[in-house]
Amino acid sequence: MLIDSKKGKFKVESNFRDAFRLEVFEEKYIEECFDKYLYIVGDISSGILRLKGFDGNPKSKNYYGFIEDYLELSCAMGCPYFVLKRIQSEKEYQNEFEHPSEPKSSSFVIHTITKESFDKENLMLETTPKGRPNIMIESSKLNQIPKGSISVELKESMKQDSQNAPKQPERAEVSQSYISSSPGFVPNKNRKNNHNNRNRKRNKK
């Protein structure tokens, strides 16, 4: 299906739920923004048409190979949309005119994610923009004690090690560490001054 509009000649490749309306498209189309793109995608949400351009450069973030991902991730579920391909020459227009093809009217398919049989419970699968599986680690399950029982030999070995280990001497006092960004900070001196100030206040009372 070919479109000869005020904004150029296009081939309608997809027209889900009859989303394409020539008058609305021409009103929404801005030459300075969309003339450089090979593909124009329009989606309708709450009665408002939104346009997005895609080019033919595989290294670009707007490569037309990402159109399906854009429809799946950035558009409302089941919304009407259309995909237009720009006709760049008169020869291409004649070729399309002589061999017309009906636009696709079916919606995109959301691919299901199948979780593989990992032994670790902290591994998950998530989709990426390119549709490739990405293994993620669930931080809440890191460093957890694995489930299972300890063998009898290991228990006996741990018991013997604990009996043969030298006893640690009891500490008379607990040391404290101080950190301060103030210049000339002396922990013991400041602690002694604070103690003296408290005694003075008590004596005055």
Summary of the structure (lengths in Angstrom):
residues: 205
radius of gyration: 35.1
end to end distance: 96.6
largest distance: 106.9
contacts: 394
relative contact order: 0.11
helix: 31%
strand: 22%
